Every structure is written in structure tokens, then in C-alpha cells.
Amino acid sequence: MNGAIGGILPLALGVAISPIPIIAAILMLLSPKARVTSVGFLLGWLVGIIVAVTVFTLLASVLPEDDPDASKPIQGVIQLLLGAGLLVLAVGQWRKRPKPGEEPALPKWMQAIDKVTFGGALGLGFLLSALNPKNLIMAAGAGTEIEAAELTGGEIVLVIAIYVLIAASTVAIPVIAYLLASAKLRGPLDALRVWLAHENSVIMAVLLLVIGISMLGKGIGSF
């Protein structure tokens, strides 16, 4: 099980270090309906992560089991494809980085966050976590790692829980902290939002590059 945990840690961090959902959560915390929308967003984010990693873990279970070595080339091909996909996303993020002195372009839907309801925030959190291409690749990698470790049912649940807790932590921490001490956090949260908006593309490009290379290495090692 320790091997599976070690394998999913960088993938969970890849989901956690996602500036766009963190910025979205912060904008909700700075909005008039902060407590309602931020909780809805956090719940949607959690559910989306759970659904994605569970689905890919189940899909990975269809790999051949009669011969333990038979699934390794298949697993290797999957990891090579996932790694290549992450490198493509890394190049795309790097090309999107703002030029010196240029204001970063954020999604237009962020401008309407003040009008978002609990249901809208819940749906947005789910969409950003479960249907984001980068997060899907991370979940697929985690599912492959979990299935390859040949764990028991209880161990699979535990590893998935660890993945979810880490992946959701960067959205959960500011939301929970705000609910406990809202008055003290408005200034720091706004400063963090501005920094993340400027550095979003660079952060994601470096992160995707590192995890993509790691995934390619694991894929090559499976042959």
C-alpha cells in the first residue's frame, strides 16, 4: 500500500496546485454570499474528485489479472499516453503565460461569481474537478497506480481517501479558514488571488512538465 500512496501523491498534488479553482474559491469568499457559495463549491470540488478517481480505478481493474506480467505493457502504454498528454498541456500553459506588464486573462465566468447560487457553485466545483482535462489525466494516473498495487478493498478506499484529501486541500483550507475567521482573511485572500492570477500559467506549466516526465518514466519502466 505504501507504494500506491507514494505513486498517487504527486498526482494528488497536481490536482491540488490548480490556481483557477483556488482563485474561484477565493472570489466566492470575497463575494456577498461567501459562506453559501464557498461551501457549495467545496462540496462540488470534493464530489468531482471522488467520482473521477473512483471511475478510473474501476476502469483500471479490467487489466489482465491471470498473468501478473501481462498487464505491465498495457499499464506502460497508458502511463506513456498520460505523460504525453501532460506534456502537451504543459506546453499549452507555458504559451498562455502573460507577457511582462500584461494583465492575465481569466475565464469570463469569474466575473459573474457574485451572482452564483449554492447550486451553481456546487455544479461549478464539480465541473472544474471532474471534467477538467488535466484533472482527468491525474485521476487516470492515480487509478492506474492503485490498481497496479493489487490492494484489498479497504486499502483501495484508504488510498483513494488520501488522494481526495490532498487533491481537495487547497480549496478546502481557505474555505474552512474563512468560515472560522472571515474578518482577518479578506486582505490575505485578495493578495493571494492577485498573485495566483499572474502566475497561473507558469505554475501549471512547471507542474505538468514535472508530473508528465515522471509519468513517462513510469511508463518506460513498465516494459
Secondary structure, DSSP 4 states (H G I P E B T S, - for coil): -HHHHHHHHHHHHHHHS-HHHHHHHHHHHTSTTHHHHHHHHHHHHHHHHHHHHHHHHHHHTTS--SSTTTHHHHHHHHHHHHHHHHHHHHHHHHHHSPPTTPPPPPPGGGGGGGG--HHHHHHHHHHHHHS-HHHHHHHHHHHHHHHHTT--HHHHHHHHHHHHHHHHHHHHHHHHHHHH-HHHHHHHHHHHHHHHHHHHHHHHHHHHHHHHHHHHHHHHHT-
